Amino acid sequence: MQLIEIKPYYWELYKDNDGMYLNVIINVRIVSFEKAIILDEEAIQGYIIQGKEFIDGLAKRVESSHFRNDYDRFYSYPDVSKEQSNKMNEAFKLWASSLDKPYEPYI
């Protein structure tokens, strides 16, 4: 699993050999939670063609559907499994730890 795109505090996009996964951080009033979904082929193609803009728009729609409490009515993306979620967390930790490393010039 690899973190390939991120909008900090809003969403993270991951990829592995099996597919792509979007983790959206949803802020509803004073409560925050995460919604991690498996992207379908159409969403993957949207990302390939439009890039980060597509994912940003999808994340906004997922978040707003939770405000309206109609996510299940409009979206059929399956939730990630516990195993996939664990792999996403590991990839995020690896990415975050790489930010803490000091600059080492290439010699």
C-alpha positions as CSV (number, residue, x, y, z in Angstrom):
1,M,0.0,0.0,0.0
2,Q,1.3,3.5,-0.9
3,L,0.0,7.0,-0.1
4,I,-0.1,8.7,-3.6
5,E,-1.9,11.9,-3.0
6,I,-3.0,13.9,0.1
7,K,-4.9,17.0,1.0
8,P,-3.9,17.3,4.7
9,Y,-6.7,17.1,7.2
10,Y,-9.2,16.4,4.4
11,W,-8.5,13.3,2.3
12,E,-5.8,10.7,1.4
13,L,-5.5,8.6,-1.7
14,Y,-3.9,5.2,-1.5
15,K,-2.9,2.6,-4.1
16,D,-1.9,-1.1,-4.0
17,N,-1.8,-3.9,-6.5
18,D,-5.6,-4.5,-6.1
19,G,-6.9,-1.0,-6.5
20,M,-7.2,2.6,-5.2
21,Y,-8.7,3.7,-1.9
22,L,-9.9,7.1,-0.7
23,N,-10.0,8.1,3.0
24,V,-12.1,11.2,3.6
25,I,-12.0,13.0,6.9
26,I,-15.5,14.2,7.6
27,N,-16.1,17.1,10.0
28,V,-19.7,17.2,11.2
29,R,-20.1,20.1,13.6
30,I,-18.0,19.1,16.6
31,V,-17.4,15.5,15.5
32,S,-14.8,14.2,13.0
33,F,-14.6,10.7,11.6
34,E,-13.1,9.0,8.6
35,K,-14.9,7.3,5.7
36,A,-12.5,5.0,3.8
37,I,-13.8,3.6,0.5
38,I,-12.6,1.4,-2.4
39,L,-12.7,3.4,-5.7
40,D,-14.4,1.8,-8.7
41,E,-13.0,1.8,-12.2
42,E,-14.9,4.9,-13.1
43,A,-13.5,6.9,-10.2
44,I,-10.0,5.6,-10.9
45,Q,-10.3,6.7,-14.5
46,G,-11.6,10.1,-13.3
47,Y,-8.4,10.4,-11.2
48,I,-6.2,9.3,-14.1
49,I,-7.8,11.9,-16.4
50,Q,-8.4,14.8,-14.0
51,G,-5.9,14.2,-11.3
52,K,-6.2,15.7,-7.8
53,E,-9.1,17.9,-8.8
54,F,-11.3,14.8,-9.4
55,I,-10.4,13.3,-5.9
56,D,-11.0,16.7,-4.3
57,G,-14.5,16.9,-5.8
58,L,-15.3,13.3,-4.9
59,A,-14.2,13.9,-1.3
60,K,-16.4,17.0,-1.1
61,R,-19.4,15.1,-2.4
62,V,-18.8,12.2,0.1
63,E,-18.5,14.7,2.9
64,S,-21.6,16.7,2.0
65,S,-23.6,13.4,1.6
66,H,-22.8,12.6,5.2
67,F,-24.1,16.1,6.3
68,R,-27.4,15.3,4.5
69,N,-27.3,11.7,5.7
70,D,-27.8,10.3,2.2
71,Y,-24.5,8.7,1.4
72,D,-26.0,5.2,0.8
73,R,-28.6,6.7,-1.5
74,F,-26.0,8.2,-3.9
75,Y,-22.8,6.2,-3.6
76,S,-22.1,2.5,-3.9
77,Y,-18.4,2.5,-3.1
78,P,-17.7,-0.3,-0.7
79,D,-15.9,0.4,2.6
80,V,-12.3,-0.8,2.9
81,S,-11.7,-3.9,4.9
82,K,-10.1,-3.9,8.3
83,E,-6.9,-5.3,6.7
84,Q,-6.9,-2.6,4.0
85,S,-7.5,0.1,6.7
86,N,-4.5,-1.2,8.6
87,K,-2.3,-1.1,5.5
88,M,-3.5,2.5,4.8
89,N,-2.6,3.5,8.3
90,E,0.9,1.9,7.9
91,A,1.4,3.7,4.6
92,F,0.4,7.0,6.2
93,K,2.8,6.5,9.2
94,L,5.6,5.7,6.7
95,W,4.8,8.8,4.7
96,A,4.6,11.0,7.9
97,S,7.9,9.6,9.2
98,S,9.6,10.5,6.0
99,L,8.7,14.1,6.6
100,D,10.7,14.1,9.8
101,K,14.0,13.0,8.2
102,P,16.7,15.7,7.8
103,Y,17.8,16.7,4.3
104,E,20.6,14.5,3.0
105,P,22.3,15.8,-0.2
106,Y,23.1,13.3,-2.8
107,I,26.9,12.7,-3.0
